Amino acid sequence: MNPSGLSLDRLQHHLAVRGVRLSRSALSYWRRGRSQPEREKSMVAVTHLESVLGLEAGALTSRLGPKAPRGRWLGEPTCRIERRRLWPQLRAFAGELKPPPDGQLVFWSIHDRVLLDEHGGERALQIRMVAEAAVDGVDRLMTYYQADSALTADPYYHYVRSARPGQVCVDRTTGMVAGELHLTHPLALGALTVVEYEIRFPPGPPIDHYHRRFTRPITEYVCQVSFGPREPRSIRSFEQRGLGGPEHPGSPLSAGGTHVATLGLRDVRPGIYGIGWQW
């Protein structure tokens, strides 16, 4: 909704000159398609936007879809899953970490690379994420990891780029690891950041899958598993709607000559996605 290339601040200024008061967050949500104008005042603002952008009358209003259904009986919106449902073990750390509300960052892409040792145990997890601030002043992001078995020692951040490690909480019995990364500077609404980090794990038993849990949609997700010298007999992608739900098998995957299996997904809905294998 911004073909002229004007910044959100300039659009907001031009609308204010015309007597239309609209927040930057509303403009940002409209631009990204996270919401659409529906109320009468919002529709008036859209007609002024058409003028500001030099568009013909109706160029934007004609592209709006039907109003979203409303009512408390509709239940949880399909565009998200509550964090506590995907990370129930996080409750034990909530008072100590005080994680920020979910949704302060909109993730454009996440790339996970899992490195296994010669026995098939998890040696390291490398992550690269591109995120946009959905509110002003975002200064940290949370990281969550759930091992399949008890941990013999605490995992640790081997390196972090564009952020610095903060507090890390580990429950060795359940295998839950939760930490915070402090961004190098607070992000303004709509600002982008690219954060990379690696977590090293203590020696553990062989694993047969890796997955990521998404509470909200994401444009792109890439998952790679590097099997090292020990290659599995079969590899397949899978997905689940929630923890404990049925696992839906996806397409077979190949590790090729590099012993690396890759899963790439676009327009990912909330849920659980990953790669499973058999030794």
C-alpha positions as a Markdown table, in Angstrom:
| # | Residue | x | y | z |
|---|---|---|---|---|
| 1 | Met | 0.0 | 0.0 | 0.0 |
| 2 | Asn | 3.0 | 2.3 | -0.6 |
| 3 | Pro | 3.9 | 2.4 | -4.3 |
| 4 | Ser | 5.4 | 5.9 | -4.0 |
| 5 | Gly | 8.2 | 4.8 | -1.7 |
| 6 | Leu | 7.2 | 7.3 | 1.0 |
| 7 | Ser | 8.3 | 6.4 | 4.6 |
| 8 | Leu | 5.7 | 5.7 | 7.2 |
| 9 | Asp | 6.6 | 9.0 | 8.9 |
| 10 | Arg | 6.0 | 11.0 | 5.7 |
| 11 | Leu | 2.7 | 9.2 | 5.0 |
| 12 | Gln | 1.6 | 10.0 | 8.6 |
| 13 | His | 2.6 | 13.6 | 8.1 |
| 14 | His | 0.7 | 14.0 | 4.9 |
| 15 | Leu | -2.4 | 12.5 | 6.4 |
| 16 | Ala | -2.1 | 14.8 | 9.5 |
| 17 | Val | -2.0 | 17.8 | 7.1 |
| 18 | Arg | -5.4 | 16.6 | 5.8 |
| 19 | Gly | -6.7 | 16.3 | 9.3 |
| 20 | Val | -6.4 | 12.4 | 9.4 |
| 21 | Arg | -4.7 | 11.1 | 12.6 |
| 22 | Leu | -3.4 | 7.6 | 12.0 |
| 23 | Ser | -0.7 | 5.7 | 14.0 |
| 24 | Arg | 2.5 | 4.4 | 12.4 |
| 25 | Ser | 1.7 | 1.0 | 13.7 |
| 26 | Ala | -1.7 | 1.0 | 11.8 |
| 27 | Leu | 0.1 | 2.1 | 8.6 |
| 28 | Ser | 2.7 | -0.6 | 9.1 |
| 29 | Tyr | 0.1 | -3.3 | 9.6 |
| 30 | Trp | -1.8 | -2.3 | 6.5 |
| 31 | Arg | 1.4 | -2.2 | 4.5 |
| 32 | Arg | 2.3 | -5.8 | 5.6 |
| 33 | Gly | -1.2 | -7.2 | 5.3 |
| 34 | Arg | -1.4 | -8.0 | 9.0 |
| 35 | Ser | -4.7 | -6.1 | 9.2 |
| 36 | Gln | -6.9 | -4.1 | 6.9 |
| 37 | Pro | -8.9 | -0.9 | 7.4 |
| 38 | Glu | -12.5 | -1.6 | 8.2 |
| 39 | Arg | -13.9 | 1.1 | 10.4 |
| 40 | Glu | -15.5 | 4.2 | 8.8 |
| 41 | Lys | -12.6 | 6.5 | 10.0 |
| 42 | Ser | -10.1 | 4.0 | 8.6 |
| 43 | Met | -11.8 | 3.9 | 5.2 |
| 44 | Val | -11.7 | 7.7 | 5.1 |
| 45 | Ala | -8.0 | 7.5 | 5.8 |
| 46 | Val | -7.6 | 5.2 | 2.8 |
| 47 | Thr | -9.3 | 7.6 | 0.5 |
| 48 | His | -6.8 | 10.3 | 1.6 |
| 49 | Leu | -3.9 | 7.8 | 1.2 |
| 50 | Glu | -5.0 | 7.4 | -2.5 |
| 51 | Ser | -4.6 | 11.1 | -2.9 |
| 52 | Val | -1.3 | 11.3 | -1.1 |
| 53 | Leu | 0.1 | 8.4 | -3.2 |
| 54 | Gly | -1.1 | 9.9 | -6.4 |
| 55 | Leu | -3.5 | 7.1 | -7.2 |
| 56 | Glu | -6.9 | 7.1 | -8.8 |
| 57 | Ala | -9.9 | 7.2 | -6.5 |
| 58 | Gly | -10.8 | 3.6 | -5.5 |
| 59 | Ala | -7.4 | 2.2 | -6.4 |
| 60 | Leu | -6.8 | 1.0 | -2.8 |
| 61 | Thr | -10.4 | 0.6 | -1.5 |
| 62 | Ser | -11.2 | -1.7 | -4.4 |
| 63 | Arg | -8.4 | -4.1 | -3.3 |
| 64 | Leu | -9.7 | -4.6 | 0.3 |
| 65 | Gly | -11.2 | -7.9 | 1.1 |
| 66 | Pro | -14.3 | -8.7 | 3.2 |
| 67 | Lys | -14.4 | -7.6 | 6.8 |
| 68 | Ala | -12.9 | -10.1 | 9.3 |
| 69 | Pro | -15.5 | -12.0 | 11.3 |
| 70 | Arg | -15.9 | -10.7 | 14.8 |
| 71 | Gly | -17.2 | -12.1 | 18.1 |
| 72 | Arg | -15.9 | -13.8 | 21.2 |
| 73 | Trp | -17.4 | -17.1 | 20.1 |
| 74 | Leu | -14.9 | -17.4 | 17.3 |
| 75 | Gly | -12.2 | -18.6 | 19.7 |
| 76 | Glu | -8.5 | -18.3 | 19.1 |
| 77 | Pro | -7.5 | -16.7 | 15.8 |
| 78 | Thr | -6.0 | -19.1 | 13.3 |
| 79 | Cys | -3.1 | -16.7 | 12.7 |
| 80 | Arg | -1.4 | -17.6 | 16.0 |
| 81 | Ile | -0.9 | -20.2 | 18.7 |
| 82 | Glu | -0.4 | -19.2 | 22.3 |
| 83 | Arg | 3.2 | -19.5 | 23.3 |
| 84 | Arg | 2.3 | -21.4 | 26.5 |
| 85 | Arg | 0.7 | -24.2 | 24.3 |
| 86 | Leu | 3.9 | -24.8 | 22.3 |
| 87 | Trp | 6.3 | -24.2 | 25.2 |
| 88 | Pro | 4.6 | -25.5 | 28.3 |
| 89 | Gln | 8.0 | -26.0 | 30.1 |
| 90 | Leu | 8.6 | -22.2 | 29.8 |
| 91 | Arg | 6.3 | -21.5 | 32.7 |
| 92 | Ala | 9.0 | -22.6 | 35.1 |
| 93 | Phe | 11.3 | -19.7 | 33.8 |
| 94 | Ala | 8.7 | -17.1 | 33.2 |
| 95 | Gly | 9.1 | -15.3 | 36.5 |
| 96 | Glu | 12.9 | -15.2 | 36.2 |
| 97 | Leu | 13.2 | -14.3 | 32.5 |
| 98 | Lys | 10.0 | -12.2 | 32.2 |
| 99 | Pro | 9.8 | -12.7 | 28.4 |
| 100 | Pro | 8.2 | -9.8 | 26.4 |
| 101 | Pro | 4.8 | -10.3 | 24.8 |
| 102 | Asp | 4.8 | -12.6 | 21.8 |
| 103 | Gly | 4.6 | -10.7 | 18.5 |
| 104 | Gln | 6.9 | -7.8 | 19.1 |
| 105 | Leu | 9.0 | -9.1 | 16.3 |
| 106 | Val | 7.7 | -10.3 | 12.9 |
| 107 | Phe | 10.1 | -12.9 | 11.5 |
| 108 | Trp | 10.7 | -12.7 | 7.8 |
| 109 | Ser | 12.9 | -15.8 | 7.7 |
| 110 | Ile | 14.6 | -18.3 | 10.0 |
| 111 | His | 17.3 | -20.7 | 9.0 |
| 112 | Asp | 18.2 | -23.5 | 11.4 |
| 113 | Arg | 21.3 | -25.7 | 10.8 |
| 114 | Val | 21.6 | -28.7 | 13.2 |
| 115 | Leu | 25.1 | -30.3 | 13.4 |
| 116 | Leu | 25.2 | -34.0 | 14.7 |
| 117 | Asp | 28.3 | -35.7 | 16.0 |
| 118 | Glu | 29.7 | -39.1 | 14.9 |
| 119 | His | 27.3 | -40.9 | 17.2 |
| 120 | Gly | 24.2 | -39.1 | 15.9 |
| 121 | Gly | 23.9 | -36.8 | 19.0 |
| 122 | Glu | 23.2 | -33.1 | 18.7 |
| 123 | Arg | 26.5 | -31.2 | 18.7 |
| 124 | Ala | 25.4 | -27.6 | 17.8 |
| 125 | Leu | 22.5 | -25.6 | 16.5 |
| 126 | Gln | 23.3 | -22.6 | 14.2 |
| 127 | Ile | 20.5 | -20.1 | 13.7 |
| 128 | Arg | 20.1 | -17.1 | 11.4 |
| 129 | Met | 16.9 | -15.0 | 11.6 |
| 130 | Val | 15.6 | -11.8 | 9.9 |
| 131 | Ala | 13.0 | -9.9 | 11.9 |
| 132 | Glu | 11.1 | -6.7 | 11.8 |
| 133 | Ala | 10.0 | -4.7 | 14.8 |
| 134 | Ala | 6.2 | -4.6 | 15.1 |
| 135 | Val | 6.4 | -2.0 | 17.9 |
| 136 | Asp | 8.8 | 0.8 | 18.9 |
| 137 | Gly | 11.7 | 0.1 | 21.2 |
| 138 | Val | 12.2 | -3.7 | 20.8 |
| 139 | Asp | 15.5 | -4.4 | 22.5 |
| 140 | Arg | 15.7 | -8.2 | 23.0 |
| 141 | Leu | 14.4 | -11.5 | 21.6 |
| 142 | Met | 13.9 | -14.8 | 23.3 |
| 143 | Thr | 15.4 | -18.2 | 22.3 |
| 144 | Tyr | 13.8 | -21.5 | 23.3 |
| 145 | Tyr | 15.1 | -25.0 | 22.9 |
| 146 | Gln | 13.7 | -28.4 | 24.1 |
| 147 | Ala | 15.9 | -31.5 | 24.2 |
| 148 | Asp | 14.4 | -34.9 | 23.9 |
| 149 | Ser | 16.2 | -36.2 | 27.0 |
| 150 | Ala | 17.9 | -34.9 | 30.1 |
| 151 | Leu | 21.0 | -32.8 | 29.6 |
| 152 | Thr | 24.3 | -33.8 | 31.2 |
| 153 | Ala | 25.5 | -30.2 | 31.2 |
| 154 | Asp | 24.3 | -26.7 | 30.3 |
| 155 | Pro | 24.3 | -25.7 | 26.6 |
| 156 | Tyr | 26.0 | -22.4 | 25.9 |
| 157 | Tyr | 26.1 | -19.7 | 23.2 |
| 158 | His | 29.3 | -20.2 | 21.1 |
| 159 | Tyr | 28.8 | -17.0 | 19.2 |
| 160 | Val | 26.2 | -14.3 | 18.7 |
| 161 | Arg | 26.1 | -11.6 | 16.0 |
| 162 | Ser | 24.0 | -8.4 | 16.1 |
| 163 | Ala | 23.1 | -9.1 | 19.7 |
| 164 | Arg | 24.7 | -10.3 | 23.0 |
| 165 | Pro | 23.6 | -13.1 | 25.3 |
| 166 | Gly | 21.6 | -12.2 | 28.4 |
| 167 | Gln | 20.2 | -14.4 | 31.0 |
| 168 | Val | 20.0 | -18.2 | 30.2 |
| 169 | Cys | 17.8 | -20.6 | 32.1 |
| 170 | Val | 18.4 | -24.4 | 31.9 |
| 171 | Asp | 16.4 | -27.3 | 33.3 |
| 172 | Arg | 18.6 | -30.3 | 32.8 |
| 173 | Thr | 15.9 | -32.7 | 33.9 |
| 174 | Thr | 13.4 | -31.7 | 31.2 |
| 175 | Gly | 16.0 | -30.5 | 28.7 |
| 176 | Met | 14.4 | -27.0 | 28.5 |
| 177 | Val | 16.7 | -24.1 | 27.6 |
| 178 | Ala | 15.4 | -20.5 | 27.5 |
| 179 | Gly | 17.6 | -17.5 | 27.0 |
| 180 | Glu | 17.5 | -13.9 | 25.9 |
| 181 | Leu | 19.5 | -12.0 | 23.3 |
| 182 | His | 19.9 | -8.3 | 23.8 |
| 183 | Leu | 20.0 | -6.4 | 20.5 |
| 184 | Thr | 22.8 | -4.0 | 19.8 |
| 185 | His | 20.3 | -1.1 | 19.8 |
| 186 | Pro | 16.5 | -0.8 | 20.3 |
| 187 | Leu | 14.5 | -1.1 | 17.1 |
| 188 | Ala | 12.0 | 1.4 | 15.9 |
| 189 | Leu | 8.7 | 0.3 | 14.5 |
| 190 | Gly | 9.4 | -1.3 | 11.0 |
| 191 | Ala | 13.2 | -1.6 | 11.5 |
| 192 | Leu | 14.9 | -4.8 | 10.5 |
| 193 | Thr | 17.6 | -6.8 | 12.3 |
| 194 | Val | 19.5 | -9.9 | 11.3 |
| 195 | Val | 20.6 | -12.0 | 14.3 |
| 196 | Glu | 22.9 | -15.1 | 14.1 |
| 197 | Tyr | 24.0 | -17.4 | 16.9 |
| 198 | Glu | 25.2 | -20.9 | 17.7 |
| 199 | Ile | 24.4 | -23.0 | 20.7 |
| 200 | Arg | 26.7 | -25.8 | 21.7 |
| 201 | Phe | 25.4 | -28.9 | 23.4 |
| 202 | Pro | 26.9 | -31.5 | 25.8 |
| 203 | Pro | 27.3 | -35.1 | 24.5 |
| 204 | Gly | 24.0 | -36.8 | 24.4 |
| 205 | Pro | 22.2 | -39.9 | 22.9 |
| 206 | Pro | 21.5 | -40.1 | 19.2 |
| 207 | Ile | 18.4 | -38.1 | 18.1 |
| 208 | Asp | 16.0 | -39.0 | 15.3 |
| 209 | His | 14.4 | -35.6 | 14.5 |
| 210 | Tyr | 14.6 | -31.8 | 14.8 |
| 211 | His | 11.7 | -29.4 | 14.7 |
| 212 | Arg | 10.9 | -25.7 | 15.2 |
| 213 | Arg | 7.7 | -24.4 | 16.9 |
| 214 | Phe | 6.0 | -21.3 | 15.4 |
| 215 | Thr | 3.5 | -19.3 | 17.3 |
| 216 | Arg | 2.9 | -17.0 | 14.4 |
| 217 | Pro | 3.2 | -17.2 | 10.6 |
| 218 | Ile | 6.5 | -16.7 | 8.9 |
| 219 | Thr | 7.4 | -16.0 | 5.3 |
| 220 | Glu | 10.3 | -18.5 | 5.0 |
| 221 | Tyr | 11.7 | -21.3 | 7.0 |
| 222 | Val | 14.8 | -23.4 | 6.1 |
| 223 | Cys | 15.9 | -26.3 | 8.2 |
| 224 | Gln | 19.1 | -28.2 | 7.5 |
| 225 | Val | 20.5 | -31.3 | 9.4 |
| 226 | Ser | 24.2 | -32.1 | 8.9 |
| 227 | Phe | 24.5 | -35.8 | 9.8 |
| 228 | Gly | 28.3 | -36.0 | 9.8 |
| 229 | Pro | 29.8 | -39.4 | 9.0 |
| 230 | Arg | 26.7 | -41.4 | 10.0 |
| 231 | Glu | 24.0 | -41.1 | 7.4 |
| 232 | Pro | 20.4 | -42.3 | 8.2 |
| 233 | Arg | 18.5 | -45.0 | 6.3 |
| 234 | Ser | 15.6 | -42.7 | 5.6 |
| 235 | Ile | 14.7 | -39.0 | 6.0 |
| 236 | Arg | 11.4 | -37.2 | 5.8 |
| 237 | Ser | 9.9 | -33.9 | 6.6 |
| 238 | Phe | 6.9 | -33.6 | 9.0 |
| 239 | Glu | 4.5 | -31.2 | 10.6 |
| 240 | Gln | 2.2 | -31.0 | 13.6 |
| 241 | Arg | -0.5 | -28.5 | 14.5 |
| 242 | Gly | 0.5 | -28.6 | 18.2 |
| 243 | Leu | 2.3 | -30.6 | 20.9 |
| 244 | Gly | 0.9 | -34.1 | 21.3 |
| 245 | Gly | -1.1 | -33.8 | 18.1 |
| 246 | Pro | -0.8 | -36.2 | 15.2 |
| 247 | Glu | 2.4 | -36.0 | 13.1 |
| 248 | His | 1.7 | -35.5 | 9.4 |
| 249 | Pro | 4.6 | -36.9 | 7.3 |
| 250 | Gly | 5.8 | -34.8 | 4.4 |
| 251 | Ser | 8.0 | -35.4 | 1.5 |
| 252 | Pro | 11.0 | -37.8 | 1.6 |
| 253 | Leu | 14.3 | -35.9 | 1.8 |
| 254 | Ser | 17.8 | -36.8 | 0.7 |
| 255 | Ala | 21.2 | -36.1 | 2.3 |
| 256 | Gly | 23.0 | -36.5 | -1.0 |
| 257 | Gly | 26.8 | -36.7 | -1.0 |
| 258 | Thr | 27.1 | -34.0 | 1.5 |
| 259 | His | 25.3 | -35.8 | 4.3 |
| 260 | Val | 23.1 | -32.7 | 4.7 |
| 261 | Ala | 19.3 | -32.8 | 4.4 |
| 262 | Thr | 17.4 | -29.5 | 3.7 |
| 263 | Leu | 13.8 | -28.6 | 4.2 |
| 264 | Gly | 12.5 | -25.3 | 2.8 |
| 265 | Leu | 9.1 | -23.9 | 3.4 |
| 266 | Arg | 7.3 | -20.6 | 2.4 |
| 267 | Asp | 4.3 | -18.9 | 4.0 |
| 268 | Val | 4.5 | -21.1 | 7.1 |
| 269 | Arg | 1.4 | -21.3 | 9.3 |
| 270 | Pro | 1.7 | -21.5 | 13.1 |
| 271 | Gly | 2.6 | -25.0 | 14.2 |
| 272 | Ile | 5.5 | -27.4 | 14.3 |
| 273 | Tyr | 7.7 | -28.2 | 11.3 |
| 274 | Gly | 10.9 | -30.3 | 11.1 |
| 275 | Ile | 12.9 | -33.2 | 9.8 |
| 276 | Gly | 12.8 | -36.8 | 11.1 |
| 277 | Trp | 15.0 | -39.7 | 10.2 |
| 278 | Gln | 15.7 | -43.4 | 10.9 |
| 279 | Trp | 19.2 | -44.7 | 11.6 |
